[in-house]
Amino acid sequence: MTPPVECIEFYFDFSSPYGYLASEKIDDLAARFGRKVKWRPILLGVVFKQTGAAPLTLVPLKGEYSLHDFSRSARFLDVPYKHPETFPLNTMHAARAYYWLHEQDCARARAFAHSVYRACFAEGRDISQPDVVLELAARQGADRATLSAALNSQALKERLKAECDAALGKGVFGSPYIIVDGEPFFGADRLPQIERWLASGGF
Amino acid sequence: MTPPVECIEFYFDFSSPYGYLASEKIDDLAARFGRKVKWRPILLGVVFKQTGAAPLTLVPLKGEYSLHDFSRSARFLDVPYKHPETFPLNTMHAARAYYWLHEQDCARARAFAHSVYRACFAEGRDISQPDVVLELAARQGADRATLSAALNSQALKERLKAECDAALGKGVFGSPYIIVDGEPFFGADRLPQIERWLASGGF
């Protein structure tokens, strides 16, 4: 009997430019090999407390390069890109809304995640704002008032915290961080390695 | 009249695993587009003082992943790889010897640089040791006694310092850092972008 095929795990922060680039590619890539992807938004702020890392754009020299590389890598991957005016930005509300939607309907949560990333990195929206998050969730059928109340509920806070802790426990230190059958890949630039891994079952 | 074609600039530290991977590919890649490469070893220690960065393997969580990714990326690029027993390591002598050789003969300096990288990342040699550096330089025809004296000369110290300062002035913050007609690319994983850049004159 063939064992059930594990989902590819896709960890990301909604404020991560390279996470956004990976988000536009990972489902199609997985589907080409008959695989599905489990999306797991996390908060890089929580992760960076463990690693001592800082947001890329705040690192001397590397910051300026990164801004340039975000756009160029987007063109390379044929993904629209417009760097957010406010950056870095807080993605707590977006991540909480994702998990709230996910408990009701995985497909809507996925569509919501895409819409958040595109709002942030292609449409110039400020996704740190609860109003923007609620609007995007409402487009996926969420009841705005119910979600608005839930965003500050203890249950949802704890759910996101548990997801971040679980990610740290798996060694996630940045975004995107993609795990294929236990094999970890960090960065949108590892997509070609992921493709070969899926094609050959390792290399 | 066609303007003279600029060299591609390849900045690296001899202790950089991803620099080593790029070193095995960059000349052939450039040659496919009729281009030459100027190799410029630097000391990441000097650069990291500006950026506050630490060697990858010393960063919590990221360190363990990096060790795994060095080997996997080497297999992906079909380059032999054996992680050095001592790491990070001091590459001051190797970089100084490179510039000493380079003043006499560019081609021998290039061959020496390849041999240093392969000694470090494929053959298990400790290239932080002056004796190892002298042995590798002697194989390229260097007079061992003359180079040994030169390694601690003020002139050679200043040459390497000037190269590191010049690199910082160009925005170099890590290794490998490759500049193609003013366009900067950081990391061995940017080789596909470099290839497209060379093929199309930008994208």
HADDOCK unambig.tbl for C-alpha pairs under 7 A between the chains (distance, minus, plus):
assign (segid A and resid 51 and name CA) (segid B and resid 59 and name CA) 6.25 0.50 0.50
assign (segid A and resid 51 and name CA) (segid B and resid 60 and name CA) 5.01 0.50 0.50
assign (segid A and resid 51 and name CA) (segid B and resid 61 and name CA) 6.74 0.50 0.50
assign (segid A and resid 59 and name CA) (segid B and resid 51 and name CA) 6.23 0.50 0.50
assign (segid A and resid 60 and name CA) (segid B and resid 50 and name CA) 7.00 0.50 0.50
assign (segid A and resid 60 and name CA) (segid B and resid 51 and name CA) 5.00 0.50 0.50
assign (segid A and resid 61 and name CA) (segid B and resid 51 and name CA) 6.73 0.50 0.50
assign (segid A and resid 61 and name CA) (segid B and resid 171 and name CA) 5.73 0.50 0.50
assign (segid A and resid 61 and name CA) (segid B and resid 173 and name CA) 6.10 0.50 0.50
assign (segid A and resid 62 and name CA) (segid B and resid 173 and name CA) 6.11 0.50 0.50
assign (segid A and resid 76 and name CA) (segid B and resid 193 and name CA) 6.94 0.50 0.50
assign (segid A and resid 171 and name CA) (segid B and resid 61 and name CA) 5.72 0.50 0.50
assign (segid A and resid 173 and name CA) (segid B and resid 61 and name CA) 6.11 0.50 0.50
assign (segid A and resid 173 and name CA) (segid B and resid 62 and name CA) 6.14 0.50 0.50
assign (segid A and resid 189 and name CA) (segid B and resid 189 and name CA) 6.22 0.50 0.50
assign (segid A and resid 193 and name CA) (segid B and resid 76 and name CA) 6.94 0.50 0.50
